[in-house]
Amino acid sequence: MLNLKSVAITGCAGFIGSSMVDRLLGMGCRVTGIDNFSTGQKRFLESALKHSSFRLVEGDVLDLQMLTRAIADCELVFHFAANADVRFGTEHPRKDLEQNTIATYNVLEAMRAHNIKRICFSSTGSVYGEAKVFPTPEDSPFPIQTSLYGASKLAGEGLIAAYSEGFGIQSWVFRFVSILGERYSHGHVFDFYKQLKADPSQLRVLGNGKQRKSYLYVQDCLDAILLAIESARDKINIFNLGVDDCCEVNNSIAWISEALSLSPQIIYAGGDRGWVGDNPFIFLDTKRIQALGWKPKLTIRDGIVRTLNWLRDNGWILEQVK
């Protein structure tokens, strides 16, 4: 049984971060949440803010002094704060360096100041670049990086591994596929739904629609993270998180259209990818996390439909997120 008494969560008002806040509060844990609300939503914290065991610190993880003060009494840090804007990474390359790599360094330094010895890090399957082996295992050789996002996350992983070796920190690194579910506010389901709500007659799609991707429901993701922290005791623990399946973008379009009872004209931009760094095939091997007894409860299709239903019930997010 996982027994966490006091944790810090960076990016606590984000999609995954706020979901973890609620989960840990429900387990009786004291939670310090840190967010600058550049993309996070205060509405995601409505329940947490009513909870006596939750403390919100509004601030940027690039502020090392603030961060060091905020995590003083914590035993483990969930580092979820990041810039996840893969598509426009080449337009502002410094953003990935600062928000994904330097921010991770700051978290590690703040931990070191208080002798905090455990960190959970949200990485990405994008670190594999355009992999040659599918499903792609954790020990797959890394090819050339194809996105600034993936490169900056890999740099963060490297820092965490070095701090684990140099300062005796225990780390859990999770390489996610795309995560779906309640509070989802970034990605293809959001983009497609927003388009179809504005004009149900047509849908513009980046690439050719044949890109193959894997997706994971957010609550299944949290189950995997917490199980790994409880069960995996190595100094450095690296896990792929995803499902044993993938789908074409065209499959997702069909499921979304069916759920909305629409038959839009599909207009493809062309090419085998949507943007620079958009890997046309991502499918991760998850045998390592499954060996601990974890299995996802929702299929990709179920996750997409559940996400769509949440977006339909929470129209405010379409206006909030530009």
Secondary structure by P-SEA (a helix, b strand, c coil): ccccccccccccccaaaaaaaaaaaaabbbbbbbbccccccccccccccccccbbbbbccccaaaaaaaaacccccccccccccccccccccaaaaaaccaaaaaaaaaaaaaacccbbbbbcccccccccccccccccccccccccaaaaaaaaaaaaaaaaaaaccccbbbbbccccccccccccaaaaaaaaaaacccbbbbccccccccccccaaaaaaaaaaaaacccccbbbbbbcccccccaaaaaaaaaaaaccccccccccccccccccccbbbbbaaaaaaacccccccaaaaaaaaaaaaaacaaaaaacc
